Amino acid sequence: MTKITFYTHGGIYYGFEEVGHTGYGESGDDVLCAALSAMTMLIINAAEVAYESEADYRIDENTADISLILRGALPGYEQDERRQYALSGLIKAYYYQLMDLTEEYYDYLEVEVEERRPDAD
């Protein structure tokens, strides 16, 4: 099972952590795991390239665990409010996409939201 914990501060989504293999398929053929990886890389690339914002991420090649923090989604880290909103929106959209996926893949995904101060990361 993959557990995805989303981080919010003051209701603003700014990061997440994915831990564990989904177990939906064999390693290398797990379409659910591949979907999570693709969506995560889309968020990282969009933040860094499209929004020119720093994406603080870690990908463990051995465990497939991933963490991502977009501090630019938070006031005090990014001056442009539209960029803050866009960055937070990327993370929030991923949250809602995963909530849809958990309806069908509830044995393979666990999603939660944690209120967390950004300086704790």
N, C-alpha and C positions, 0 to 999 in steps of 0.2 A: 504494500500500500504506500502511496505517496501522500505525505501530509504537507499541505501548503498553508503557511501562516502569513497573512497580510498584516502589514504594519500601518497604523493610522496615528495621526496626532491631531487633535482638535477636529476630527472628522475628515481629515485629508489623508488620502491613501498616498504613501510615499515609498513603499518597499514591500518585499516579500522574501520568504525562504521556502524552498522545496526540499524535502528530505525523504529519501527512500525510493525504491523502485515500485512501480505500480503493480507489477506481477500479472498484468493482463495477458502478456505473451512472453515468448522466449526472449532472452536477451538478444538484442540485435533485430528482432522482429516484432517488438512491442509497439503497436501503432499508437496506443495511448501515450506512452512515454515519448514517442517521437513527436506527437502533437504538442505535448507540454514543452518540449525542448524548442520546437519551432516557434511557438507563441512567445516564449521567454526571449529568444533571440530577436524576434520582431520588436519587442519592447526595448531591448538594449540598443539595437540599431536605430530605432526611431528616436530615442532619447539623445544618443550621441551624434547622429548624423543629421536628422531632420530638425531637431530642436537645439542642436549644439550645446547640449548640457552634459555635465559629468555624470556618468553612470558608474557607481561603485558596485562592482559585482565580483563574485567568486564562483567558479565552476570547478567542482571536484571531479576529475575524469574517472577516478576509481569508483566513487560511490554514486555519481550523477547528481549529487546534492548541489543546489544552486541558491545563492542569495543575491539580492539586488536592492540597492538603496538609491533612490533618486531624490537627493536633498533639495534639488531645484524645484520640486513640487511644493515646497514649504515656504511660507513667508519668512524672510530673514536670510534665506539662502539664495533667492532669486528675486530680482527687482521687478521683472516683467510679469504682471499678474496673468496675462494670457498664456505665457509659457508655463507658469506654475499650474494653471488650470489644465493645460494640455498634458503635462507630465503626470499629474495626478490622475487625469482621465485615462491615460494608458493603463495604469495599474488597476484602476477601478473597473475598466472594461474587461481586463483579464479576470478579475474577481468574478464578475457576472458571468463570463464565459465558463469559468470553472464551476460555478453554481449550477449552470445548465447541465454540464457534463456529469456532475455528481448524481443527477436524477437517474441516469442510465448506468453509470459506473460507480455506484455507491460502495461497492466492495473493494474498489481500487484507489479511490480518492477521498481525502478528508480535507476540508477547507475550513479555516477559522480566521477571525479577525482579532488582532491584539492592539489595544491602545498602547502606544510606546513612545517615549521621548526620543527624538532623533539623535540626541547626544549619547544615547545608550548603545548605538550601533557602532 
